[in-house]
Amino acid sequence: MISAIIFHSILGFSIFMCGMKLMELALFRLGGPTFIRLLERSTRTPLHGLVLGTASSAFLQSSTAVTVLSIGFVNSRLLPFSRTLGIILGTNIGTCLTTELIGLDINHLAKPLMFSALILWGITVLLVEYRIIPALYQWKGSEYIRSLSIVIFGFGTLLLGLTVMQGIGPFIQNTEMFQWFLAQAQTTLWWGILSGAVLTALIHSGAAVIGMIMGIAALGVLPLDLSIAIVLGCNIGTCVTAIIASLGGSKGGRYVAMAHLVLNIGGALLFFPFIDMLATAVMWTTSSIATAIAHAQTLFNIICSFIALPICYMKWFKRLD
């Protein structure tokens, strides 16, 4: 049983991360240069930064990528620390798009999406590389179509990885360790936050952990309040990559990473006493526990970001630039 859990976990996670990276790279190729120009020009106020951070994280499918880019800009003195605060708030909102898509329960579309992407890629190769239609040989739009096909293939791969990872649910349900974890979680939901933070820090992907939790919860194994606690912990765990990226950089770059960490820890502490209320609120919107988990993460991040937004306007932060 343990070997089956380990095998499905590693295989599913590998496929999931492959899909995530394909999407990230292809989307950055499509909109990366535009995003960099916007990052430099559209951060005049924290609100502008929040909008930009939300849109760019949703588009690039990676809040970590946007945060690390922001650290890089601060380290290179292209962007002052105070102008990254809004971006950090926005990244937490934008990253919810991935989990909301996962919550739609469209895993069955994985193979059709991958097959469609391969056909789309093949068409561009036949038309452009082999010059079946000579007039299209110099057509710049073919590069966009290729990148789009990689995005579609990556999303299909991501869904396939989730399907494999979620297959461990029945195996986990019967293990003594999981029963022990549920027993401990009955005493305090801090176990959920701790496990979410540790798992995300280890594998550097909050979306992968949340996707796995959504699949297990859909089997009726995990209660909703514990699942939400794990999601809060995942938000904390995502800060590890940014902290690592800031090491050896400028003081401003370290401030960006610490601001990200403080936001997510502060949000988790703020929401912890109200997990039951949050669980009740999201269940009003859907009958699916997986979708409810996705909605809980979105609601949590939106509320936390808008609570923190006025603080970002404090002139004290500019002294840290």
C-alpha positions as CSV (number, residue, x, y, z in Angstrom):
1,M,0.0,0.0,0.0
2,I,2.8,2.4,0.9
3,S,4.6,1.7,-2.3
4,A,1.4,2.4,-4.3
5,I,1.0,5.7,-2.5
6,I,4.6,6.7,-3.2
7,F,4.5,5.6,-6.8
8,H,1.2,7.5,-7.6
9,S,2.4,10.6,-5.7
10,I,5.7,10.8,-7.5
11,L,4.3,10.0,-10.9
12,G,1.4,12.3,-10.6
13,F,3.4,15.2,-9.1
14,S,6.0,14.8,-11.9
15,I,3.3,14.9,-14.6
16,F,1.6,17.9,-12.9
17,M,4.8,19.9,-12.6
18,C,5.7,19.1,-16.2
19,G,2.3,20.6,-17.2
20,M,2.8,23.6,-15.0
21,K,6.2,24.4,-16.4
22,L,5.1,23.9,-20.0
23,M,2.2,26.4,-19.4
24,E,4.5,28.8,-17.5
25,L,7.2,28.8,-20.2
26,A,4.8,29.1,-23.1
27,L,2.7,31.8,-21.5
28,F,5.8,33.8,-20.6
29,R,6.9,33.4,-24.2
30,L,3.5,34.8,-25.3
31,G,3.3,37.7,-22.9
32,G,6.6,37.8,-21.0
33,P,8.1,40.9,-22.7
34,T,4.8,42.8,-22.4
35,F,4.6,41.8,-18.7
36,I,8.1,43.1,-18.0
37,R,7.3,46.5,-19.6
38,L,4.0,46.7,-17.6
39,L,5.9,45.8,-14.4
40,E,8.2,48.8,-14.9
41,R,5.5,51.3,-15.9
42,S,2.3,50.2,-14.0
43,T,3.3,50.1,-10.4
44,R,2.8,53.8,-9.5
45,T,0.4,53.0,-6.6
46,P,-0.2,49.8,-4.6
47,L,-3.6,49.5,-6.3
48,H,-2.0,49.6,-9.7
49,G,0.4,47.0,-8.5
50,L,-2.4,44.8,-7.2
51,V,-4.2,44.8,-10.5
52,L,-0.9,44.1,-12.4
53,G,0.1,41.3,-9.9
54,T,-3.4,39.7,-10.2
55,A,-3.4,39.8,-14.0
56,S,0.2,38.6,-14.5
57,S,-0.1,35.8,-12.0
58,A,-3.3,34.6,-13.6
59,F,-1.8,34.8,-17.0
60,L,1.5,33.3,-16.2
61,Q,-0.1,30.7,-13.9
62,S,2.6,31.2,-11.3
63,S,2.5,33.6,-8.4
64,T,6.0,32.4,-7.5
65,A,7.3,33.4,-11.0
66,V,5.9,36.9,-10.6
67,T,7.3,37.3,-7.0
68,V,10.7,36.1,-8.1
69,L,10.7,38.4,-11.0
70,S,9.8,41.3,-8.7
71,I,12.7,40.3,-6.4
72,G,15.0,40.4,-9.5
73,F,13.8,43.8,-10.5
74,V,14.4,45.1,-7.0
75,N,17.9,43.5,-6.8
76,S,18.8,45.1,-10.1
77,R,17.4,48.5,-8.9
78,L,14.9,48.7,-11.7
79,L,12.0,48.8,-9.2
80,P,12.0,50.1,-5.6
81,F,10.7,47.8,-2.9
82,S,7.7,50.0,-2.0
83,R,6.3,49.6,-5.6
84,T,6.3,45.8,-5.2
85,L,3.9,45.7,-2.3
86,G,0.8,45.9,-4.5
87,I,2.2,43.2,-6.8
88,I,2.7,40.8,-3.9
89,L,-1.0,41.3,-2.9
90,G,-2.1,40.7,-6.5
91,T,-0.1,37.5,-6.9
92,N,-2.1,35.8,-4.2
93,I,-5.3,36.6,-6.0
94,G,-4.1,35.7,-9.5
95,T,-2.9,32.3,-8.5
96,C,-6.4,31.3,-7.5
97,L,-7.3,30.9,-11.1
98,T,-5.5,27.5,-11.3
99,T,-7.3,26.1,-8.3
100,E,-10.7,27.4,-9.6
101,L,-10.1,25.6,-12.9
102,I,-9.1,22.4,-11.0
103,G,-12.3,22.8,-9.0
104,L,-14.4,22.6,-12.1
105,D,-13.8,18.8,-12.1
106,I,-12.7,18.7,-15.8
107,N,-10.0,16.1,-15.4
108,H,-11.7,14.0,-18.0
109,L,-10.7,16.6,-20.6
110,A,-7.0,15.9,-20.1
111,K,-6.4,13.6,-23.0
112,P,-8.7,15.5,-25.5
113,L,-6.8,18.7,-24.7
114,M,-3.4,17.1,-25.2
115,F,-4.5,15.5,-28.4
116,S,-6.0,18.8,-29.7
117,A,-2.7,20.6,-28.8
118,L,-0.7,18.0,-30.8
119,I,-2.9,18.5,-33.8
120,L,-2.6,22.3,-33.6
121,W,1.2,22.0,-33.3
122,G,1.3,19.6,-36.2
123,I,-0.7,21.9,-38.4
124,T,1.8,24.8,-37.8
125,V,4.7,22.4,-38.6
126,L,3.1,21.3,-41.9
127,L,2.1,24.7,-43.0
128,V,5.2,26.6,-42.0
129,E,8.2,24.4,-41.7
130,Y,7.4,22.3,-44.7
131,R,6.2,25.3,-46.7
132,I,3.0,23.6,-47.9
133,I,1.6,27.1,-48.2
134,P,4.7,29.3,-49.1
135,A,2.9,32.5,-48.2
136,L,2.7,31.3,-44.6
137,Y,6.5,30.7,-44.3
138,Q,7.1,34.2,-42.9
139,W,3.9,34.4,-41.0
140,K,4.7,35.5,-37.4
141,G,1.3,34.3,-36.1
142,S,2.6,30.7,-36.3
143,E,4.8,31.3,-33.3
144,Y,1.8,32.4,-31.3
145,I,-0.2,29.4,-32.4
146,R,2.7,27.1,-31.4
147,S,2.9,28.7,-27.9
148,L,-0.8,28.4,-27.5
149,S,-0.7,24.7,-28.4
150,I,2.0,24.2,-25.7
151,V,-0.3,26.0,-23.2
152,I,-3.2,23.7,-24.0
153,F,-0.9,20.6,-23.9
154,G,0.5,21.8,-20.6
155,F,-2.9,22.3,-19.1
156,G,-4.0,18.8,-20.3
157,T,-0.8,17.4,-18.7
158,L,-1.6,19.2,-15.5
159,L,-5.1,17.7,-15.4
160,L,-3.6,14.2,-16.1
161,G,-1.1,14.6,-13.2
162,L,-4.0,15.6,-10.9
163,T,-5.9,12.5,-11.9
164,V,-2.9,10.3,-11.0
165,M,-2.3,12.1,-7.7
166,Q,-5.9,12.0,-6.7
167,G,-5.8,8.2,-7.3
168,I,-3.9,7.9,-4.0
169,G,-7.0,8.9,-2.0
170,P,-8.4,5.3,-1.4
171,F,-4.9,4.1,-0.4
172,I,-4.3,7.0,2.0
173,Q,-7.7,6.6,3.6
174,N,-6.7,3.1,4.9
175,T,-3.3,4.0,6.3
176,E,-2.6,4.3,10.1
177,M,-0.7,7.6,9.6
178,F,-3.7,9.2,8.0
179,Q,-6.0,8.0,10.7
180,W,-3.6,9.4,13.3
181,F,-3.5,12.8,11.4
182,L,-7.3,13.0,11.4
183,A,-7.4,12.2,15.1
184,Q,-4.8,15.0,15.8
185,A,-6.7,17.4,13.6
186,Q,-9.9,16.8,15.6
187,T,-8.0,18.5,18.6
188,T,-6.7,21.5,16.6
189,L,-6.7,22.6,13.0
190,W,-3.2,23.9,13.4
191,W,-2.2,20.4,12.2
192,G,-3.8,21.3,8.9
193,I,-1.9,24.6,8.5
194,L,1.4,22.9,9.5
195,S,1.0,20.1,7.0
196,G,0.0,22.4,4.2
197,A,3.0,24.7,4.8
198,V,5.5,21.8,5.1
199,L,4.2,19.9,2.0
200,T,4.2,23.1,-0.2
201,A,7.6,24.1,1.0
202,L,9.0,20.7,0.2
203,I,7.6,20.4,-3.4
204,H,7.4,24.2,-4.2
205,S,3.9,24.1,-5.6
206,G,0.8,25.1,-3.6
207,A,-1.4,24.3,-6.6
208,A,-0.2,20.7,-6.6
209,V,-0.9,20.2,-2.9
210,I,-4.3,21.9,-3.1
211,G,-5.2,19.9,-6.1
212,M,-4.3,16.7,-4.2
213,I,-6.3,17.8,-1.2
214,M,-9.3,18.6,-3.4
215,G,-9.3,15.1,-4.8
216,I,-9.0,13.4,-1.4
217,A,-11.7,15.7,0.1
218,A,-14.0,14.8,-2.8
219,L,-13.9,11.2,-1.6
220,G,-15.4,12.3,1.7
221,V,-12.2,11.5,3.6
222,L,-11.2,15.0,4.6
223,P,-13.7,17.4,6.3
224,L,-14.0,20.8,4.7
225,D,-12.7,22.8,7.7
226,L,-9.5,20.7,7.8
227,S,-9.1,21.1,4.0
228,I,-9.3,24.9,4.3
229,A,-6.7,24.8,7.1
230,I,-4.4,23.0,4.8
231,V,-5.0,25.6,2.1
232,L,-4.1,28.3,4.5
233,G,-0.9,26.5,5.2
234,C,-0.2,26.1,1.5
235,N,-0.2,29.9,1.2
236,I,2.5,30.1,3.8
237,G,4.6,27.3,2.2
238,T,4.7,29.1,-1.2
239,C,6.9,31.8,0.4
240,V,9.8,29.4,0.6
241,T,10.8,29.7,-3.0
242,A,10.8,33.5,-2.8
243,I,12.9,33.5,0.3
244,I,15.4,31.2,-1.4
245,A,15.4,33.5,-4.4
246,S,16.2,36.5,-2.2
247,L,19.2,35.0,-0.6
248,G,22.4,36.6,-1.7
249,G,20.5,39.6,-3.2
250,S,20.0,43.1,-2.1
251,K,18.3,44.2,1.1
252,G,15.3,45.3,-1.0
253,G,15.0,41.9,-2.5
254,R,14.9,40.3,0.9
255,Y,12.2,42.8,2.0
256,V,10.1,41.6,-0.9
257,A,10.4,38.0,0.2
258,M,9.7,38.9,3.8
259,A,6.6,41.0,2.8
260,H,5.3,38.0,1.0
261,L,5.8,35.8,4.1
262,V,4.3,38.3,6.5
263,L,1.2,38.7,4.3
264,N,0.5,35.0,4.2
265,I,1.3,34.2,7.8
266,G,-0.8,37.3,8.9
267,G,-3.7,36.2,6.7
268,A,-3.6,32.6,8.0
269,L,-3.6,33.9,11.6
270,L,-6.4,36.3,10.9
271,F,-8.6,33.7,9.3
272,F,-7.8,30.7,11.6
273,P,-10.6,31.6,14.1
274,F,-13.1,31.9,11.3
275,I,-12.4,28.7,9.3
276,D,-15.8,27.3,10.3
277,M,-17.6,30.5,9.1
278,L,-15.5,30.4,5.8
279,A,-16.5,26.8,5.3
280,T,-20.2,27.6,5.8
281,A,-20.0,30.6,3.4
282,V,-18.4,28.7,0.5
283,M,-20.8,25.8,0.8
284,W,-23.6,28.2,0.1
285,T,-22.1,28.7,-3.4
286,T,-21.7,25.0,-4.4
287,S,-22.5,21.4,-3.4
288,S,-19.0,20.2,-4.5
289,I,-16.5,20.1,-1.7
290,A,-13.6,20.4,-4.2
291,T,-15.1,23.5,-5.7
292,A,-15.8,24.8,-2.2
293,I,-12.1,24.5,-1.3
294,A,-11.2,26.5,-4.4
295,H,-13.7,29.2,-3.5
296,A,-12.3,29.3,0.0
297,Q,-8.8,29.9,-1.2
298,T,-10.1,32.7,-3.6
299,L,-12.2,34.4,-0.9
300,F,-9.3,34.2,1.6
301,N,-6.8,35.7,-0.7
302,I,-9.1,38.5,-1.9
303,I,-10.1,39.5,1.6
304,C,-6.5,39.4,2.9
305,S,-5.2,41.4,0.0
306,F,-7.8,44.2,0.3
307,I,-7.3,44.4,4.1
308,A,-3.6,44.8,3.6
309,L,-3.9,47.2,0.6
310,P,-4.4,50.4,2.7
311,I,-1.3,49.5,4.8
312,C,0.8,49.5,1.6
313,Y,0.1,53.3,1.2
314,M,2.1,54.1,4.4
315,K,5.0,56.4,3.6
316,W,7.1,54.4,6.0
317,F,7.7,51.7,3.3
318,K,9.4,54.2,1.0
319,R,12.1,54.6,3.6
320,L,13.1,51.0,2.9
321,D,13.7,51.6,-0.8
